[in-house]
Every structure is written in structure tokens, then in C-alpha cells.
Amino acid sequence: MKPQSLKDAFQMLDVPTEYIPYSAIRYLQEQPTTKEIEYKLLSTLKHINNSSGTPLYYAIVAENHLSKALIDPLIAFFTTEVNFTWELMEEQAIYVLQMLSIKYPDIVMQKVTAALDVILNKDIDAYYLYLFDLFPFFDKKKCTSWFIKTMQKQFELSDVFLRDVMYLGIPETIPHIRKALDNNRWDPDDVNIEELEDNFTKLVQGEFPKNAPLTYLEKRKDWELHYMEIEENALSEEEIEALSRVPFPYMIMDKNARNEECYCGKKDKNSKPLKYKDCCFKRDAAIVNLPRFTKEKTIN
């Protein structure tokens, strides 16, 4: 179903579904930023660790509604103790934070460094290493002293921290990184020390940041292509083959999409475009023949 209002779109995102509600996310992204949208984004993203599905959808919507208010709840997601892994949400949250780092560089930098100062002194299970992915967006001159101070600490992921600082190619950090490498207490079974030494050599030779890995913001495709690819990869080979027999597989997979205009362009007697579910769906469903996608009743 294609939403006709903010209320429709919110309802589609708030009700858990097996597949990502693309049409509702797209609708909300296309709307101008309003207080209603800002409130819904903020209230949802403040409770990421207590939900499933819905926060991810709103985090995707947030790509087109960036605001300072989103910075704190997204940082909190990475610094709050959790007992589960939610990789898609972690990646989406860091993607939005990287976008926010471009729009509000000093604010994000200050808040992230302050959060890391606190979290690195605690022994808790949190996703804070993702915050290291924001380092390429920091003002190097403003953050060099903080990097040097932090690398002198001993903490669980200090090897990852050192690696990510090396990628920045800051000459002033070189002697301090060397000292940290020499004084490390890492278990060789847990940390690839040889790789760290290799990266240090590249740093000294001036290969960073030019040859540093791309950021997630640089690597990720358009959000729809990205998540459709993920959903496709979750399918079995037989399902992929079956779905490839129809022109628009996502319309079979997403029950909400079945209420969109049919791709064939046919119209009823009043010249109104036919919905997919009333036009080519039955034919496509018979071709695909996957009860997983076709046995449920379509949504009106």
C-alpha cells in the first residue's frame, strides 16, 4: 500500500513486517522535514535497544531529515550495554552519524570524543568500536591531542583504535603509536599484530590517508538498492531463481507493494491505474510459485 499521509506511513513503519516497507520509507524521505517527523524519528531512535525492525526503518528515513537532535540517541546506541547483535542497525546508525558528521562536524566530534572518554574506562559490552568509523570526519588539527591522549590508555579494543588512527595519516601521532605498539599487552591469538606493524610502516611511509579503506558512507549504495540486495542475499538459490522469472520481484516479496500501481500500466474503465494485486499479481504468483510470498492475504 502506498501511503497517502504521514499517519499512513508511520503506521506502516510501526507494524512489524517480514520485509522492509520500502514505499512508506520512500514516502517519508520525500516529505519536507516537519516537527511531526522530527518527533517521530527522535522518539523511536531513543529506544533502539528496546525494539526491533522499526528503529531501522526510521534510521533510514533519517537520512533525509538530519538534525542535531539525532546525534545523542545514535551515539547512545553505540555506548549502551547490550546482550544481542543487530548488524543492520549498527551499520545504518553509523551511516547516519557519518552524514551528521558532515553537516555538524564540530558537534559530532565533541560528543563522540566525550562519549568515548567515558566508555573506554568501563568494562561493558557495547558497540562503541563503530564510533571509530567517524574518525575520518574529524578535524585532525582539533583532535590530534585527543588521539594521542587516548592511545596511552589500555582498553579492550585499543588495537582497533590504533589501526583507525593510523588510517588518518597524522604525522604527530607516529611516535605515540610506536610507543603504544611496543608497550602492548595483546594476546597474539586475538590481535593481528603483524597487520598493525604493516599498517604502521605504511603510515611512516606516507601511504595514509590516501590508501586508507573507504568509509561506510562512501561504500554503501542507495538505500533501496542496498537493502534489496540484502534481502535478495537472504533468499535461497531456488527462491532467487523463481523470483527472477517476474519483472519486479520486490512486488511479490513486499505485501505493501502489491497495492501500488501495476508495472504493466493497465487502467480500469475509469482510466484509473490498476493496483498490482488486482492486475499481474496472480499471474506472477503462479509463475514464482513460492507459498512463502504468495499464500498470505494481501493488505488492502
C-alpha positions as CSV (number, residue, x, y, z in Angstrom):
1,M,0.0,0.0,0.0
2,K,1.3,3.4,-1.0
3,P,0.8,5.8,2.0
4,Q,-1.3,8.8,1.4
5,S,-0.3,10.7,4.6
6,L,2.2,10.8,7.4
7,K,-0.2,8.8,9.5
8,D,-0.4,6.0,6.9
9,A,3.4,5.9,6.6
10,F,4.0,5.9,10.4
11,Q,1.5,3.0,10.8
12,M,3.3,1.0,8.1
13,L,6.7,1.5,9.8
14,D,5.3,0.8,13.3
15,V,3.7,-2.5,12.5
16,P,6.4,-5.3,12.3
17,T,6.6,-7.0,8.9
18,E,8.7,-9.7,7.4
19,Y,10.1,-7.3,4.8
20,I,11.2,-3.7,4.7
21,P,8.3,-1.3,4.0
22,Y,10.0,0.5,1.1
23,S,7.0,2.6,0.0
24,A,6.5,4.1,3.4
25,I,10.2,4.8,3.9
26,R,10.4,6.4,0.5
27,Y,7.2,8.5,1.2
28,L,8.6,9.8,4.5
29,Q,12.0,10.6,2.9
30,E,10.3,12.7,0.2
31,Q,8.4,14.8,2.7
32,P,9.7,18.2,4.0
33,T,11.1,18.0,7.5
34,T,8.3,18.9,10.0
35,K,8.1,18.8,13.8
36,E,5.9,15.7,13.5
37,I,8.6,13.8,11.5
38,E,11.4,15.1,13.8
39,Y,9.4,14.0,16.9
40,K,8.7,10.5,15.5
41,L,12.4,10.0,14.5
42,L,13.7,11.1,17.8
43,S,11.2,9.2,19.9
44,T,11.9,6.0,18.0
45,L,15.7,6.3,17.9
46,K,15.9,7.0,21.6
47,H,14.7,3.4,22.2
48,I,16.7,1.5,19.6
49,N,17.9,-1.2,22.0
50,N,14.4,-2.0,23.2
51,S,12.9,-2.5,19.8
52,S,13.4,-4.5,16.6
53,G,12.7,-3.6,13.0
54,T,11.0,-0.2,13.4
55,P,14.1,1.8,14.6
56,L,16.0,0.5,11.5
57,Y,13.2,1.8,9.2
58,Y,13.2,5.2,10.9
59,A,17.0,5.4,10.8
60,I,16.7,5.0,7.0
61,V,14.1,7.8,6.9
62,A,16.5,10.0,8.9
63,E,18.9,10.1,6.0
64,N,16.7,12.8,4.5
65,H,15.8,14.5,7.8
66,L,19.2,15.2,9.5
67,S,19.1,17.2,12.7
68,K,21.3,17.9,15.7
69,A,18.8,16.1,17.9
70,L,19.6,12.8,16.3
71,I,23.2,12.8,17.4
72,D,22.8,11.9,21.0
73,P,20.4,8.9,20.6
74,L,22.6,7.4,17.9
75,I,25.8,7.8,20.0
76,A,23.9,6.3,22.9
77,F,23.0,3.2,20.8
78,F,26.8,2.5,20.5
79,T,27.6,3.2,24.1
80,T,24.8,1.4,25.9
81,E,25.4,-2.2,27.1
82,V,23.6,-4.8,25.1
83,N,23.3,-8.6,25.0
84,F,22.5,-9.0,21.3
85,T,23.9,-8.1,17.9
86,W,21.9,-6.1,15.3
87,E,24.3,-5.6,12.4
88,L,21.9,-3.9,10.1
89,M,21.0,-1.3,12.7
90,E,24.7,-0.8,13.6
91,E,25.6,-0.1,10.0
92,Q,22.6,2.2,9.4
93,A,23.2,4.1,12.6
94,I,26.9,4.7,11.7
95,Y,25.9,5.7,8.2
96,V,23.5,8.4,9.5
97,L,26.2,9.5,12.0
98,Q,28.7,9.9,9.2
99,M,26.2,12.1,7.4
100,L,25.7,14.1,10.5
101,S,29.4,14.5,10.9
102,I,29.5,16.3,7.5
103,K,26.6,18.5,8.5
104,Y,27.6,19.2,12.1
105,P,31.3,18.3,12.2
106,D,32.3,20.0,15.5
107,I,29.3,18.9,17.4
108,V,29.6,15.3,16.4
109,M,33.3,15.3,17.1
110,Q,32.9,16.8,20.6
111,K,30.1,14.4,21.5
112,V,31.8,11.3,20.2
113,T,35.1,12.0,21.9
114,A,33.3,12.8,25.2
115,A,31.3,9.5,24.9
116,L,34.5,7.5,24.2
117,D,36.3,9.1,27.2
118,V,33.6,7.6,29.4
119,I,33.0,4.3,27.7
120,L,36.7,3.4,27.3
121,N,37.1,3.4,31.1
122,K,34.3,0.9,31.5
123,D,34.2,-2.9,31.0
124,I,30.9,-3.2,29.3
125,D,29.6,-5.0,26.1
126,A,28.7,-2.2,23.7
127,Y,29.1,-1.4,20.0
128,Y,31.4,1.6,20.7
129,L,34.1,0.5,18.2
130,Y,31.7,1.6,15.4
131,L,32.3,5.2,16.6
132,F,35.9,4.8,15.5
133,D,34.5,4.9,12.0
134,L,33.7,8.6,12.5
135,F,37.4,9.5,12.9
136,P,37.9,10.3,9.1
137,F,35.3,13.0,9.5
138,F,37.0,14.7,12.5
139,D,39.1,17.9,12.2
140,K,42.6,16.4,12.5
141,K,44.1,19.6,14.0
142,K,41.5,19.7,16.7
143,C,41.6,16.0,17.5
144,T,45.3,15.1,17.4
145,S,45.9,15.7,21.1
146,W,42.8,13.7,21.9
147,F,44.0,10.8,19.8
148,I,47.5,10.9,21.5
149,K,46.0,11.0,25.0
150,T,43.6,8.1,24.2
151,M,46.1,5.8,22.7
152,Q,48.0,5.9,26.0
153,K,45.2,4.1,27.7
154,Q,44.8,0.3,28.0
155,F,41.4,-0.8,26.8
156,E,39.9,-3.9,25.1
157,L,39.8,-2.6,21.6
158,S,42.9,-0.4,21.7
159,D,44.3,-2.3,18.7
160,V,41.3,-1.3,16.6
161,F,41.6,2.3,17.9
162,L,45.3,2.4,16.9
163,R,44.6,1.0,13.4
164,D,41.9,3.5,12.7
165,V,44.1,6.4,13.9
166,M,46.9,5.2,11.7
167,Y,44.5,5.4,8.7
168,L,44.2,9.1,9.3
169,G,47.9,9.7,8.5
170,I,48.6,12.3,11.2
171,P,52.4,12.7,11.5
172,E,52.3,13.9,15.1
173,T,50.8,10.6,16.2
174,I,53.6,8.4,14.8
175,P,55.9,8.3,17.9
176,H,53.0,7.7,20.2
177,I,51.6,4.9,18.0
178,R,55.1,3.3,18.0
179,K,55.2,3.5,21.8
180,A,51.7,2.0,22.1
181,L,52.7,-0.8,19.8
182,D,55.9,-1.5,21.8
183,N,54.0,-1.5,25.1
184,N,51.0,-3.5,24.0
185,R,49.6,-6.4,26.1
186,W,47.6,-8.0,23.4
187,D,47.2,-11.7,23.0
188,P,48.6,-12.7,19.6
189,D,45.6,-15.1,19.2
190,D,43.2,-12.2,19.5
191,V,45.0,-9.4,17.7
192,N,46.8,-9.4,14.4
193,I,50.0,-7.7,15.5
194,E,51.7,-8.3,12.2
195,E,49.0,-6.4,10.4
196,L,49.3,-3.5,12.8
197,E,53.0,-3.3,12.2
198,D,52.4,-3.4,8.5
199,N,50.0,-0.5,8.8
200,F,52.5,1.4,10.9
201,T,55.1,1.0,8.2
202,K,52.6,2.4,5.7
203,L,51.8,5.3,8.0
204,V,55.5,6.2,8.3
205,Q,55.9,5.9,4.5
206,G,53.1,8.4,4.0
207,E,50.6,6.0,2.4
208,F,47.7,7.1,4.7
209,P,45.2,8.6,4.5
210,K,45.3,8.3,0.7
211,N,45.3,4.4,0.8
212,A,43.0,4.1,3.8
213,P,39.8,2.0,3.5
214,L,36.7,3.8,2.2
215,T,34.2,4.9,4.8
216,Y,30.8,3.2,5.0
217,L,29.3,6.4,3.7
218,E,31.5,6.1,0.6
219,K,30.9,2.4,0.1
220,R,27.2,2.0,0.6
221,K,24.8,2.1,-2.4
222,D,21.5,4.0,-2.5
223,W,19.5,2.8,0.5
224,E,16.8,0.9,-1.6
225,L,19.4,-0.9,-3.7
226,H,21.4,-1.7,-0.5
227,Y,18.5,-3.2,1.4
228,M,17.0,-5.0,-1.6
229,E,20.4,-6.7,-2.2
230,I,20.5,-7.7,1.5
231,E,17.0,-9.2,1.2
232,E,17.9,-10.9,-2.0
233,N,21.0,-12.4,-0.4
234,A,18.8,-13.9,2.3
235,L,16.9,-15.9,-0.2
236,S,17.7,-19.5,-1.2
237,E,19.1,-20.1,-4.6
238,E,15.8,-21.7,-5.6
239,E,13.9,-18.6,-4.4
240,I,16.2,-16.3,-6.3
241,E,15.7,-18.3,-9.5
242,A,12.0,-18.4,-9.1
243,L,11.7,-14.6,-8.4
244,S,13.9,-13.8,-11.4
245,R,11.1,-15.1,-13.6
246,V,8.9,-12.0,-13.0
247,P,9.7,-8.3,-13.9
248,F,9.6,-6.8,-10.4
249,P,10.3,-9.4,-7.7
250,Y,10.0,-6.9,-4.8
251,M,6.3,-6.6,-5.6
252,I,5.9,-10.3,-4.9
253,M,8.0,-10.1,-1.7
254,D,6.5,-7.0,-0.2
255,K,2.8,-7.3,0.6
256,N,2.5,-3.5,0.8
257,A,3.9,-3.0,-2.6
258,R,1.1,-5.1,-4.1
259,N,-1.2,-2.1,-3.6
260,E,1.0,0.1,-5.7
261,E,0.2,0.7,-9.4
262,C,0.9,-2.3,-11.5
263,Y,4.1,-2.1,-13.6
264,C,2.2,-3.1,-16.8
265,G,0.4,0.3,-16.8
266,K,-3.2,-1.1,-17.3
267,K,-6.1,1.0,-16.2
268,D,-9.7,0.3,-15.2
269,K,-12.8,1.6,-17.1
270,N,-12.5,4.9,-15.3
271,S,-8.9,5.3,-16.5
272,K,-7.5,4.7,-13.0
273,P,-4.3,2.7,-12.8
274,L,-4.9,-0.8,-11.6
275,K,-3.2,-2.0,-8.4
276,Y,-0.6,-4.8,-8.8
277,K,-2.6,-7.1,-6.7
278,D,-5.7,-6.7,-9.0
279,C,-3.7,-7.0,-12.2
280,C,-0.5,-9.0,-12.7
281,F,0.0,-10.4,-9.1
282,K,-1.9,-13.6,-9.6
283,R,-0.1,-14.4,-12.9
284,D,3.3,-13.6,-11.3
285,A,2.5,-15.6,-8.2
286,A,1.7,-18.6,-10.3
287,I,4.9,-18.2,-12.2
288,V,7.0,-17.8,-9.0
289,N,5.0,-20.5,-7.1
290,L,6.6,-19.7,-3.7
291,P,4.0,-20.0,-0.9
292,R,6.3,-18.1,1.4
293,F,5.5,-14.9,-0.5
294,T,2.1,-15.7,-2.0
295,K,0.0,-17.6,0.5
296,E,-0.7,-14.7,2.8
297,K,-3.7,-12.5,2.2
298,T,-2.8,-9.2,0.7
299,I,-3.2,-5.9,2.6
300,N,-5.9,-3.6,1.4
